Amino acid sequence: MKPVRWTSRVTAAAALLAALGVATPAMADPCDELARQLAEQIDGLKVGQARGGIIYLAHPAASVVSLGCPSRNRQSDFYAATPQKKPSTEFTALVASAVAQIFTIPKKDALRGAKRCLDRIGLIRGKNIKTRYRKLDIHCARTKTVTNITVSREKE
């Protein structure tokens, strides 16, 4: 008679637990964890559905808010849009708070970068502004009905 190895016993135990429907602890997705932390830190921010590497969020100061999960060549993306032509201070504070937490930079720097991009939109520079601030790629755009901002950072 052959001796039973411990690896086969562990495999058999795992199969038995799976058959009985006992859940084993699983690791949370880092992107889901980041969205949960954002919701805890920012008042009024709620986590919505996740589809295709994007987690949709909701906040009263913005019409659309989303968090893009990291990919091979980029870290997380943060996107926010408001129906106002001139974004409110609540909107810029939301963007600054989220960007500061996602990219681990001081909130003061995140606020300055967001304001700098949003203030450049206009008659002279146009309605589609791309800028770089503190190694962040910031893209602001305005249409007739929406002003939006996207903040991302490439992996080095």
C-alpha positions, 0 to 999 in steps of 0.5 A, a space after each residue: 500500500 502506498 503512503 498518502 502524501 500531505 499534498 493530496 490530502 490538502 487537495 482533497 480537503 479543498 475539493 470537499 470544502 468547495 463541494 460543500 459551498 464553504 467560501 475561502 477568503 479571497 483577496 480584494 482587487 486593488 482597484 476595488 479597494 482604492 474605490 472603497 477608500 475614496 468613498 470613505 475619505 470623501 463625503 458624498 462619494 458612493 461606489 457604483 458598478 464596475 465594468 471593463 476596468 472602470 469603476 463608476 462613482 457618484 457624487 452630488 458635485 459631478 454628473 459623472 465620476 469614474 476610476 480607471 483601474 491600472 493597466 500595463 502602461 498606466 496607473 489609475 485614471 480619474 475622470 470627473 465631469 460637471 454640467 456647469 461651464 465654470 466648475 464649482 469649488 465643490 467639484 474642484 475639491 472633489 477632484 483634488 481629494 480623489 487625485 491626492 489619494 489615488 496618486 499619493 500627492 499632497 492635496 494642495 498640489 492636486 488642487 493647484 494642478 486641477 485649477 490650473 488646467 480648468 482655468 486655462 480653458 477659454 477663448 485664448 488657449 481653446 477648449 481642450 487643454 493638456 498639461 502636466 503637473 507634478 508628474 500627472 497628465 491632466 486633460 481638461 475639456 469643455 463643450 457647450 454642456 459639459 466640463 470634464 477633467 481626466 488625471 492620470 500618470 504613466 508608469 515609469 
